[in-house]
Amino acid sequence: MKSTGIVRNIDELGRIVVPKEIRQRMGIANNDPVEIYIEGDKVILTKYTPVCHFCGSDSEVCDFKGKKICKSCISDIINSTK
């Protein structure tokens, strides 16, 4: 992991600002969702990419009753009920 040399303080509400340069480099626009992970003593932010609840694919994912499901799994479900 490469250090950027950028240090930010957490405000009184627990927020931190991700610098514009880093957001641009990572392709994160204003209001884009980010996912938060904890790994040991590190907090890791990643650009959120929805994946299929069943197979983990990030291709052609749709929202169905609050779950992300890819078109391939939808097709498999439809075919398994015939």
C-alpha positions as CSV (number, residue, x, y, z in Angstrom):
1,M,0.0,0.0,0.0
2,K,1.5,3.3,-1.1
3,S,1.2,6.4,1.2
4,T,-0.1,9.6,-0.4
5,G,1.4,11.8,2.3
6,I,-2.1,13.4,2.8
7,V,-3.4,13.6,6.4
8,R,-6.9,14.5,7.3
9,N,-8.6,15.0,10.7
10,I,-11.9,13.4,11.6
11,D,-14.5,16.1,12.5
12,E,-16.8,16.1,15.5
13,L,-19.4,14.1,13.6
14,G,-16.9,11.4,12.7
15,R,-16.5,12.5,9.1
16,I,-13.4,12.7,6.9
17,V,-13.0,14.4,3.6
18,V,-11.4,12.3,0.8
19,P,-9.3,14.8,-1.2
20,K,-10.5,15.7,-4.7
21,E,-7.3,14.4,-6.2
22,I,-7.8,10.9,-4.8
23,R,-11.5,10.8,-5.7
24,Q,-10.6,11.8,-9.3
25,R,-7.8,9.2,-9.5
26,M,-10.2,6.5,-8.2
27,G,-13.1,7.6,-10.5
28,I,-15.3,8.5,-7.5
29,A,-17.8,11.3,-8.2
30,N,-19.8,13.3,-5.7
31,N,-22.6,11.2,-4.2
32,D,-21.1,7.9,-5.5
33,P,-21.4,5.1,-2.9
34,V,-18.2,3.8,-1.3
35,E,-17.8,0.6,0.6
36,I,-15.9,0.5,3.9
37,Y,-13.8,-2.5,5.0
38,I,-11.7,-3.1,8.1
39,E,-8.5,-5.1,7.7
40,G,-6.6,-5.4,11.0
41,D,-6.0,-1.8,12.1
42,K,-6.7,-0.3,8.7
43,V,-9.9,1.3,7.4
44,I,-10.2,0.7,3.6
45,L,-12.6,2.7,1.3
46,T,-13.4,1.3,-2.1
47,K,-15.6,2.5,-4.9
48,Y,-18.8,0.5,-4.5
49,T,-19.6,-1.9,-7.3
50,P,-22.9,-3.8,-6.9
51,V,-22.5,-7.6,-7.3
52,C,-24.9,-10.4,-7.6
53,H,-26.3,-11.8,-4.3
54,F,-26.0,-15.4,-5.7
55,C,-22.8,-15.6,-7.9
56,G,-20.9,-12.5,-7.1
57,S,-20.8,-11.2,-10.7
58,D,-20.7,-7.5,-11.3
59,S,-22.1,-7.8,-14.9
60,E,-25.6,-6.7,-15.7
61,V,-26.8,-6.5,-12.1
62,C,-30.4,-5.6,-11.4
63,D,-32.2,-4.7,-8.1
64,F,-34.9,-7.2,-7.1
65,K,-36.7,-6.7,-3.8
66,G,-33.6,-5.1,-2.2
67,K,-31.2,-7.7,-3.5
68,K,-28.7,-7.4,-6.4
69,I,-29.1,-10.2,-8.9
70,C,-27.4,-10.6,-12.3
71,K,-29.3,-11.4,-15.5
72,S,-27.6,-14.8,-15.7
73,C,-28.9,-15.8,-12.3
74,I,-32.4,-14.4,-13.1
75,S,-32.4,-16.6,-16.2
76,D,-31.3,-19.6,-14.1
77,I,-34.1,-19.0,-11.6
78,I,-36.7,-18.7,-14.3
79,N,-35.5,-21.9,-16.0
80,S,-35.3,-23.9,-12.7
81,T,-39.0,-23.2,-12.0
82,K,-40.2,-24.6,-15.3
